Amino acid sequence: MKKHTFILALTIVLSVMLSACSSSNNEAVVETNLTPKEMIDEMLAKVEQPSLMEVEADMVGQLYHLDPALLEDYSIRIPMMNVKSNEISILKVKDAKDISTVETAVKERATDIQKQFEQYLPDV
């Protein structure tokens, strides 16, 4: 049950992050001087997580079914050991027209993680 709750929370966080990046006339633009890597480093300094490793460009396509050429900058951290589903991704899209493609890829990744952990026994 804990794993399903975490996966749901991960999906919600990723969806919120993506919707915050989408452009709309009614939404305020969020600007930062930090790179995605710096943002994740700051988050990890404040919230303890299991050991995470940085995903390289060749793995982005494999894990997210996404061409990294669509991204201006990104940082993705996944667990070093496949016993936790903690994952942090910050993706900065080059062109606003590709936001829906990136959003679909993130949702597909969340579904892949959920399927991967469906067979795990709940923590007792």
N, C-alpha and C positions, 0 to 999 in steps of 0.2 A: 504494500500500500504506500509506503514511504517513497518508493521509486516512482510510482505513478504520479504522486503529488509533486515530486521534484521535476519530473519530465513536463508536467502541465505547467509548473511555474517557469521552467526554462522556455517553453513555447510562448508563454505570455510575455516574458521579458524580451525575447527576440522580436516578437510582433510589435511590442511597444517601441523598441529601438528602431525598427524599420519604419513604423508609422511616424515617428518623430522626425525621420529623415526625409519623408515624402514632402513634395512641394505642393502648396495650396495657397490661394490668395488669402485665406482666413487664418493661416497659421503663421506664427512668428518663426523667424529663422534663428536657429541656435548656432552660434559660432564659438569656436574654441581655438586656442593657440596650441593645444596638445595634439599630438599624433595619436592614432588608435593604440599604438603600442604603449605610449605614455599613459593613456587613459586606463588601460588594463593594469599597468603596473601600479597606478594609484589605487585602483579598486582592490587589487591583491594585497596592497600594504594595509588596507583597512579591514578586509574581510578574509579570514583564514579559509583556504581552499586546499584540497589535496594537491599533490605535485602535478603541475600542468606543463605541457611542452608546447612550444610555438609550432604552428603548422606552416610548412613551406609552400611555395607557390604550386609545385606539382601535386601536392596533396589537396589543395583547395578544390580542384576539379573533381578529384576522386571522392572526397567527402561531401562536398556541397553541390556537385553536379553543376558547377559554375565556372565560367572562364574568368580567371583573375585579371584578364585584360580589361574587363568591364569596370574594374575597381581602380580608383585613384590611389587609395591607400587602404590597408586593412591590417588587423591583427586578430588571429584566432588561436586560442589556447584550448587544448584538449587534455584529458587525463593521461598521465604516463602509463598507468595500468588500466585495463579495461574492466574495472570493477566498480567504478563510479561514473555517473552520467554528467558530472559537472563540466560545463563547456562555456567559454566566454568568446564572443565574436563581436567585433566592431568593424563594420564595412562601410567605406566611403565610396559612393558610386561616382564615376566620372561624369556620366550624362544622366540627367533626370529621366530620360526615356527608358533607361534600363532598370529603374527602381522596381517595377513589377517583376522583372526577370529575377532580380536578386531576392525579392520578397518570396517568390515562389521557391527558389533554391533553399532559402532558410527554412521555410515550412517543410520542404521535402527532407531536409537534414533532421529536423525535429521528429518527423515521422519515422525516419530511419533509426534514430536513437531509441524511440519508444518501442519499435518492433524488436530491436536488439535486446532490450531489457525486459520484455514481456515474459520471457521464460525464466528469469531469475526468481529465486525464492525470496519472499519478503523477509526483511530483518526481523528477528524475534527478540 
